[in-house]
Amino acid sequence: MSARVAWVASAAAVAGTLGVYALARPLYLRTKSVLALPVLVAATVIGATLLATGVEVATYVEACRPLSLLLGPATVALAIPLHRERARLRRHARTLLLAIGLGALSAMASVVALARLLALSPSLARSLVPKSVTTPIAMPIAARIGGVPEIAAALVVVTGTLGMVAGPWLLTRVGVRTAIARGAALGTAAHGIGTARAFDEGRAEGATASVAMVLAGVITALAAPLFARWLSP
């Protein structure tokens, strides 16, 4: 592929991705339906387009690499709501640390239980271990413990999407209504996608989810090798 063709393909992929998201956003703001969540709509439309055109996912991901460069600034921007909510977060620091730690550990423990129940292959099971942390953290964790990074990345997207769609409804159903608790749950279980959903609920929820996403990633990175030992054939 020539440099000019690659540039055109990248521009088309980025424009298409941003265009679908931009169109879905007003629809969600009007309806507030989980089915209209911009991330869900964009993923569905892009996936259907790739299937219809025969374009491989790897090709699309490479074409959208410029968008990946925005992940760093976007992550740094999370410091703004964290600063605004610092007093509230400080008051609940111990409770948050305990809840997030237990949440991250239970996510990995559930993989061990599921792997044994369904007799999953060690490679697939180890790819599942970091399913609840963001992709840049999940892929190297999977590689280090004997999983497949590409499978881990796909499972992270599925986990985040399910958490984004079903998480708020489930939390409401079981009576979890405080901003701190909802944000911690979404950030711990559904990483970046859950954090984006938490910001839709409110500034406090989003700030808490940001903290949860980071801490859960650190805890998972440290504890994943231990859980991987329990997945040995």
C-alpha positions in Angstrom: 0.0 0.0 0.0 1.5 3.3 -1.1 1.8 6.2 1.4 -0.9 8.2 -0.4 -3.4 5.3 -0.4 -2.6 4.6 3.3 -3.2 8.3 4.1 -6.5 8.3 2.3 -7.6 5.0 4.0 -6.6 6.4 7.4 -8.5 9.7 6.8 -11.6 7.8 5.7 -11.5 5.4 8.7 -11.1 8.3 11.2 -13.7 10.5 9.5 -16.2 7.6 9.4 -15.6 6.6 13.0 -16.0 10.2 14.2 -19.0 10.8 12.0 -20.9 7.8 13.3 -20.2 8.8 16.9 -21.2 12.4 16.2 -24.5 11.3 14.7 -25.3 8.9 17.5 -24.6 11.4 20.3 -27.6 13.7 19.7 -29.8 10.6 19.4 -28.7 9.3 22.8 -29.1 12.8 24.5 -32.7 12.9 23.2 -33.7 9.3 24.1 -31.4 8.4 26.9 -31.8 4.8 25.8 -29.0 2.3 26.3 -29.5 1.1 22.8 -28.6 4.6 21.5 -25.3 4.8 23.5 -22.8 6.3 21.0 -20.1 3.7 21.7 -22.6 0.9 21.2 -24.0 2.4 18.0 -20.6 3.2 16.6 -19.3 -0.3 17.3 -22.3 -1.9 15.7 -22.2 0.3 12.6 -18.5 -0.1 12.1 -18.6 -3.8 12.7 -21.4 -4.3 10.2 -19.5 -2.1 7.7 -16.4 -4.2 8.0 -18.3 -7.4 7.5 -20.1 -6.0 4.5 -16.9 -4.7 2.8 -14.7 -7.6 3.8 -12.1 -5.2 5.4 -10.2 -7.0 8.2 -10.3 -5.6 11.7 -6.6 -5.3 11.9 -6.6 -3.1 8.8 -9.3 -0.8 10.3 -7.4 -0.6 13.6 -4.2 0.4 11.8 -6.1 3.0 9.7 -7.5 4.5 12.9 -4.1 4.8 14.6 -4.3 8.6 14.7 -7.3 8.3 17.0 -5.1 6.2 19.4 -2.8 9.2 19.8 -5.7 11.0 21.5 -5.9 8.4 24.3 -3.0 10.0 26.1 -4.5 13.5 26.2 -7.9 12.1 27.0 -6.5 10.2 30.0 -4.7 13.2 31.3 -8.0 15.2 30.9 -9.5 12.9 33.5 -7.4 14.8 36.1 -9.9 17.8 35.8 -12.9 16.0 37.3 -10.7 14.3 39.7 -9.4 17.7 41.0 -12.9 19.0 41.2 -14.1 16.0 43.2 -11.0 15.6 45.3 -12.6 16.4 48.6 -15.4 13.9 48.2 -13.0 11.2 46.9 -10.6 11.8 49.8 -13.4 11.3 52.4 -14.2 7.9 50.9 -10.6 6.9 50.1 -10.4 3.8 52.3 -13.8 2.5 51.3 -13.0 3.0 47.6 -9.7 1.3 47.8 -11.2 -1.8 49.5 -14.2 -1.9 47.1 -12.1 -1.5 44.0 -9.5 -4.0 45.2 -12.2 -6.6 45.9 -13.9 -5.9 42.6 -10.7 -6.4 40.6 -9.8 -9.6 42.4 -13.3 -11.0 42.1 -13.3 -10.3 38.4 -10.2 -12.5 38.0 -11.5 -15.1 40.4 -14.7 -15.4 38.3 -12.5 -16.3 35.3 -10.9 -19.1 37.2 -14.3 -20.5 38.3 -15.7 -20.1 34.7 -12.6 -21.7 33.2 -13.0 -24.8 35.4 -16.7 -25.0 35.0 -16.6 -24.8 31.2 -13.2 -26.6 30.8 -11.7 -23.7 28.8 -8.3 -24.0 27.3 -5.5 -22.5 29.4 -4.7 -20.0 26.6 -8.3 -18.7 26.4 -8.7 -18.6 30.1 -5.6 -16.6 30.6 -6.8 -14.2 27.9 -9.9 -13.7 30.0 -8.1 -12.8 33.2 -7.6 -9.1 32.3 -11.0 -8.6 30.7 -12.1 -5.9 33.1 -9.2 -3.5 32.6 -8.5 -1.1 29.7 -7.0 -2.5 26.5 -3.5 -0.9 26.8 -3.1 -2.7 30.2 -5.0 -5.9 29.3 -2.9 -6.8 26.2 0.5 -6.9 27.9 -0.9 -8.6 30.9 -2.3 -11.4 28.7 1.0 -11.7 26.9 2.9 -12.0 30.2 0.7 -14.7 31.7 0.4 -16.9 28.6 -2.8 -15.5 27.0 -3.4 -14.1 23.5 -3.3 -10.3 23.5 -5.6 -10.0 20.5 -8.2 -12.2 22.2 -7.8 -10.2 25.4 -8.4 -7.0 23.5 -11.7 -8.3 22.0 -12.9 -9.6 25.4 -12.1 -6.2 27.0 -14.4 -4.5 24.4 -17.2 -7.0 25.0 -16.9 -6.6 28.8 -16.9 -2.9 28.6 -19.9 -2.8 26.3 -21.9 -5.2 28.5 -21.0 -3.1 31.5 -21.9 0.1 29.8 -25.3 -1.2 28.7 -26.4 -3.4 31.6 -24.3 -1.9 34.5 -26.5 1.2 35.4 -29.7 -0.8 35.1 -28.3 -3.6 37.3 -27.0 -1.1 39.9 -30.4 0.6 40.1 -32.2 -2.8 40.4 -30.1 -3.8 43.4 -30.5 -0.4 45.0 -27.0 1.1 44.4 -27.8 4.8 44.0 -25.0 6.9 45.5 -22.6 8.6 43.0 -19.5 7.2 44.6 -20.7 3.6 44.6 -22.1 3.7 41.0 -18.9 5.3 39.7 -16.7 2.8 41.5 -18.6 -0.2 40.1 -18.7 1.0 36.5 -15.0 2.0 36.5 -13.9 -1.3 38.1 -16.0 -3.7 36.1 -16.1 -1.9 32.7 -12.9 0.1 32.5 -12.8 3.1 30.0 -16.2 2.4 28.4 -17.8 2.2 31.9 -16.1 5.4 32.9 -17.5 7.2 29.9 -20.9 5.9 30.8 -20.4 7.1 34.4 -19.7 10.6 33.2 -23.1 10.5 31.5 -24.6 10.0 35.0 -22.7 12.9 36.6 -19.4 14.5 37.4 -19.0 12.6 40.7 -19.7 9.3 39.2 -17.3 9.9 36.4 -14.5 11.1 38.7 -14.9 8.0 40.9 -15.0 5.7 37.9 -11.7 7.3 36.7 -10.0 6.4 40.0 -11.5 2.9 39.9 -10.3 2.3 36.3 -6.7 3.2 37.2 -6.6 1.3 40.5 -8.2 -1.8 39.1 -5.7 -1.8 36.3 -2.8 -1.6 38.7 -4.2 -4.3 41.0 -5.0 -6.6 38.0 -1.4 -6.2 36.6 0.0 -7.2 40.0 -2.3 -10.1 40.8 -2.9 -11.6 37.3 0.2 -13.9 37.4 -1.1 -15.5 40.7 -4.5 -16.2 39.1 -2.8 -17.5 36.0 -1.1 -20.2 38.1 -4.5 -21.6 39.0 -5.2 -22.0 35.3 -2.4 -24.3 34.5 -3.3 -27.5 32.6 
